Amino acid sequence: LASSLMALLSTSSSFTAMASPKLNLCVLLSVVFFFVSACAYDVSRDERALTIDGKRRIIMSGSIHYPRSTPEMWPDLIKKSKDGGLNAIETYIFWNAHEPLRRQYDFSGSLDFIRFLKTVQDAALYVILRIGPYVCAEWNYGGFPVWLHNIPGIEFRTTNTAFMNEMQNFTTLIVDMVKQEKLFASQGGPIILAQIENEYGNVMAPYGDAGKAYVDWCGKMAESLDIGVPWIMCQQPDTPEPLIQTCNGFYCDDYEPAKPNTPKMWTENWTGWFKNWGGQDPHRTAEDVAFAVARFFQTGGTLQNYYMYHGGTNFGRMAGGPYITTTYDYDAPLDEYGNFAQPKYGHLKELHNVLFSIEKVLTHGNVTNTDFGNSVSATVYQTDEGSSCFFSNANTTTDATLSFQGSEYIVPAWSVSILPDCKTEFYNTAKVSTQTSVMVKKSNEAESEPAGLKWVWRPENIDETAIQGKGEISASQLVDQKVTNDVSDYLWYMTSVNLDKNDPIWSDNMTFRINGTGQVIHAYVNGEYLGSQWATYGIFNYVFEKKVKFNPGQNQISILSATVGLQNYGSFFDVVQNGLPGPIEIIGRKGDESIIKDLSSHKWSYKVDLHGLENKVFMDSSKWQAENLPTNRMMTWYKTTFKAPLGKDPVVVNLQGLGKGVAWVNGQSLGRYWPSYITEEDGCSTEACDYRGSYSSTKCLSNCGQPTQIWYHVPRSFMSDDDNELVLFEEFGGNPSLVNFQTVRVGTACGNAYENKTMELSCEGRVISDIKFASYGDAPEGTCGSFATGSCQGKNDALSIVRNACVGKETCSIPASDEVFGSTTCGKDVSKKLVVEAIC
């Protein structure tokens, strides 16, 4: 580190101040998997489609990022993806995870992407491999290793020789590893597409002609690797030949490829949104996601990928942003822990099944479109063997009555109906016939918690830094925190200043002022804690200023800067400053006069990391003490032992009561925690989310005014059957007395089926213990957990019927029909439903 810092300090241009660019939010999209021997796109006809193994295919994919889960989770996640109707899985390759230091590689454990790809292959699914190597992904530094920034003269994502050499080196390494295992479709493997670069078109303009030249170079470099399957670039309108352009976003039905006769592909269909510290919980309804997918295939789509299908967890220090949370649930069809997120999972599964049932006509049929006005349209796909229809109503409030081939069809607002035979509606995106699962957390049955957890502690040793100012290297300037190659969140900035009472700045009213860059700072003067400050999400510069009392003579100033993930998106995001860019000043005020002493060019000493992190205290069994357990004390380590919760349900740890820090279980990092960060008060609604109308990341928010995240995923593979250790490094100060482990499972399952459909209920491995509510008739009032009977009902007792059919079983199925529940007094225009609430 010292040599790296010295080399960087010798290159003064590395520290040239740059204005922070206006940064846009980054969103990421989904995944595709297939098991094939050849892949191309058909250019022999106007209809654009992927051709795999000589057959035109519809690809339904989902994104799963291997480092955000564990190898033990992969088979289950992939099986559930396949069972959910996917035929492909997409994943990024994370450069900074695999090459954390230059030419030092890591492909072990959860970073064994070859093992991940083979697990997908074993499930007979295709793969879309997004090599990037820029990924965005709300991932630290967008997936770039920070040592890359510290190469003299380098500029990212432009025609810069140093950058292109490193990018080509890593890309070639990955391609060669994949070729060696024969995983490309051209070798008989599952990978049907590969991606180079990522969403560069969104940020390209400020790079000018050099940016366009860089895109062309990317295409030539990728093609030179001769992988035998097509390369894609998402969000790149001027994609160089022969690469294929793709779309990312919440909706891509209006997207048309710039090049004729290339497939219409949607590489990222955002199933929800990511979460930041201080941000509320985002939600995108199942109805709206299904509407977007159905519209895409109605308008000629051939490949659609969910971003994310399983979001997972930002373990360790890989959450980017800055200020992206440890959870990366993304409101995906499989939740953070791998559970079914119902009804989204099941509603999309039904859509996938109906689309695959008409795959041949979609990929071979002639297309006829009819516009009925008021955002209502019909699309017919027809071959000599038959036809299939889509009826779309993009009106946000008004249902549509559509006359088609002598029959009338009601299409609800903001929905698409699919008629495989152009006669009978088989699926409508607004009509959810899948259960809603309410997940609950259950106490650890292996022991009594939190009372049973016995804590020991030890202080973080800051004497050498905060008091003595001892560092590893010195420089007469302030450095960007990226100089440390991002081996730690923490960097000490230390200097001393000599003052006496004759100094012009000396007064009874002095303050200490620090210009920071959106991360956390803790300031100490002469070993005494002065204060802390941090900015909110999206703010990259702020000022810390506190009144201070200096001593005559020598004064030691020590400032601890803590990153919370590095910037991951935007034009020139790589040069956004981190740490303390300055100025750092002492201000003396005498009446109306202010005198400023700028310490920025003083001799500064630097120390990377904290003592306990550097020495892996989280794996050390010595020097812990049980007496006088402190609470609300900064820079404190806590440890306890616990028994793994019984069963196989996913495990979470509740860290409510703590401030900010990092957690480990048996030496494995759970990621950053920050339960003291309260979300914004405004923006949430007490009413049910209306799926109608375009979705945005500010629609359908919840958790206002509450801790951003108190539950943290503990993979069962991190734990043993015997005693386990939980270690916390508490940076801000908190109380561990409320910490406890729980399991996540289905608590309530609310079944829902329209007339002549079958209602299916499942408690996901547990039995149905009771039926709390059952109704067959018009739609009941309320939502799952608070239903009230509607105005018309079947004459048979629905509650008794459902109880007899379901109680004591793990799953049950009941037709929603008059034959089962009896005739009703509902009018013929009333859409009848069976609604059931089951207790698991």
Summary of the structure (lengths in Angstrom):
residues: 840
radius of gyration: 29.2
end to end distance: 54.7
largest distance: 98.2
contacts: 2978
relative contact order: 0.11
helix: 20%
strand: 33%
